[in-house]
Amino acid sequence: MAGNSKSAKVTVIGAGYVGVPTAAVLAHFGHEVVLAESNPAPLRLLVRGESPIVEKGLEELLGEGLSSGKLRIARSAAEAVEGAEFVFLCVPTPQGSDGSADLSFVEAVSEEIKTSLRTGAIVVNKSTVPVGTAGLVERVTDRDDIKVVSNPEFLREGTAVADSPAP
Ligand SMILES: NC(=O)c1ccc[n+]([C@@H]2O[C@H](COP(=O)([O-])OP(=O)(O)OC[C@H]3O[C@@H](n4cnc5c(N)ncnc54)[C@H](O)[C@@H]3O)[C@@H](O)[C@H]2O)c1
């Protein structure tokens, strides 16, 4: 564990280029991480300790997390957020023809998790989204007892594992 004195309960939703390195690196740092993915194809790989994306060092970190029990894989975001102190949203925000971000995945996952979030949970938006999206997540989750914050991801595909802890 690199300089961490406290282990947090973390859920990462979306096992793509951002979610898998984020989950594997946080587990490596000693946090208790659940990685949720709704698509069966990447899910099947992840439960076997295989990464759905190719990134240097990622499969080793996944294997380490799964065998230590610091990293678990889940299918349902709603179940995965139960008890989590931090919930990282790493879902897609594809760009439309007019350049705007499609926020439907952010909206859908917010709806999915809203009743399962524990009191005091911090929902961290790591997807690339326009200013004001924290407000959208707040409106959809409709919970006074949680917080929504923004932590945009800056990793580059190809060096994601190294970039995750060093944005
Ligand atoms: N790829 C990059 O280099 C990069 C860098 C910085 C920021 N971003 C941003 O980060 C966000 C995620 O990008 P990505 O490249 O990781 O996307 P991705 O498509 O590789 O992965 C997203 C994953 O989320 C899953 N997902 C969607 N809805 C879900 C739900 N409700 N429950 C569980 N899983 C769900 C999808 O099945 C998919 O596997 C986007 O906003 C993107 O713009 C990407």
PDBQT file of the ligand as one rigid body, heavy atoms in Angstrom, charges set to zero:
ROOT
HETATM    1  N1  LIG A 201     -10.684   6.094 -22.796  1.00  0.00    +0.000 N 
HETATM    2  C1  LIG A 201      -9.981   7.140 -22.402  1.00  0.00    +0.000 C 
HETATM    3  O1  LIG A 201      -8.786   7.292 -22.738  1.00  0.00    +0.000 OA
HETATM    4  C2  LIG A 201     -10.593   8.187 -21.535  1.00  0.00    +0.000 A 
HETATM    5  C3  LIG A 201      -9.761   9.124 -20.917  1.00  0.00    +0.000 A 
HETATM    6  C4  LIG A 201     -10.331  10.090 -20.089  1.00  0.00    +0.000 A 
HETATM    7  C5  LIG A 201     -11.705  10.126 -19.902  1.00  0.00    +0.000 A 
HETATM    8  N2  LIG A 201     -12.501   9.209 -20.537  1.00  0.00    +0.000 N 
HETATM    9  C6  LIG A 201     -13.943   9.296 -20.284  1.00  0.00    +0.000 C 
HETATM   10  O2  LIG A 201     -14.274   8.332 -19.273  1.00  0.00    +0.000 OA
HETATM   11  C7  LIG A 201     -15.592   7.802 -19.515  1.00  0.00    +0.000 C 
HETATM   12  C8  LIG A 201     -15.500   6.292 -19.696  1.00  0.00    +0.000 C 
HETATM   13  O3  LIG A 201     -14.706   6.051 -20.861  1.00  0.00    +0.000 OA
HETATM   14  P1  LIG A 201     -14.132   4.611 -21.213  1.00  0.00    +0.000 P 
HETATM   15  O4  LIG A 201     -13.188   4.839 -22.345  1.00  0.00    +0.000 OA
HETATM   16  O5  LIG A 201     -13.682   3.922 -19.973  1.00  0.00    +0.000 OA
HETATM   17  O6  LIG A 201     -15.472   3.915 -21.764  1.00  0.00    +0.000 OA
HETATM   18  P2  LIG A 201     -15.669   2.375 -22.151  1.00  0.00    +0.000 P 
HETATM   19  O7  LIG A 201     -16.757   2.353 -23.155  1.00  0.00    +0.000 OA
HETATM   20  O8  LIG A 201     -14.328   1.752 -22.463  1.00  0.00    +0.000 OA
HETATM   21  O9  LIG A 201     -16.183   1.706 -20.784  1.00  0.00    +0.000 OA
HETATM   22  C9  LIG A 201     -17.377   2.069 -20.149  1.00  0.00    +0.000 C 
HETATM   23  C10 LIG A 201     -17.993   0.802 -19.570  1.00  0.00    +0.000 C 
HETATM   24  O10 LIG A 201     -19.133   1.167 -18.784  1.00  0.00    +0.000 OA
HETATM   25  C11 LIG A 201     -20.060   0.095 -18.859  1.00  0.00    +0.000 C 
HETATM   26  N3  LIG A 201     -21.368   0.554 -18.373  1.00  0.00    +0.000 N 
HETATM   27  C12 LIG A 201     -22.214   1.438 -18.940  1.00  0.00    +0.000 A 
HETATM   28  N4  LIG A 201     -23.306   1.598 -18.167  1.00  0.00    +0.000 NA
HETATM   29  C13 LIG A 201     -23.147   0.788 -17.090  1.00  0.00    +0.000 A 
HETATM   30  C14 LIG A 201     -23.943   0.504 -15.948  1.00  0.00    +0.000 A 
HETATM   31  N5  LIG A 201     -25.124   1.105 -15.744  1.00  0.00    +0.000 N 
HETATM   32  N6  LIG A 201     -23.484  -0.389 -15.036  1.00  0.00    +0.000 NA
HETATM   33  C15 LIG A 201     -22.294  -0.997 -15.218  1.00  0.00    +0.000 A 
HETATM   34  N7  LIG A 201     -21.487  -0.771 -16.292  1.00  0.00    +0.000 NA
HETATM   35  C16 LIG A 201     -21.913   0.120 -17.213  1.00  0.00    +0.000 A 
HETATM   36  C17 LIG A 201     -20.019  -0.283 -20.342  1.00  0.00    +0.000 C 
HETATM   37  O11 LIG A 201     -20.543  -1.577 -20.567  1.00  0.00    +0.000 OA
HETATM   38  C18 LIG A 201     -18.510  -0.192 -20.631  1.00  0.00    +0.000 C 
HETATM   39  O12 LIG A 201     -17.846  -1.439 -20.453  1.00  0.00    +0.000 OA
HETATM   40  C19 LIG A 201     -16.121   8.549 -20.742  1.00  0.00    +0.000 C 
HETATM   41  O13 LIG A 201     -16.817   9.682 -20.292  1.00  0.00    +0.000 OA
HETATM   42  C20 LIG A 201     -14.845   8.970 -21.466  1.00  0.00    +0.000 C 
HETATM   43  O14 LIG A 201     -15.037  10.105 -22.271  1.00  0.00    +0.000 OA
HETATM   44  C21 LIG A 201     -11.980   8.234 -21.324  1.00  0.00    +0.000 A 
ENDROOT
TORSDOF 0
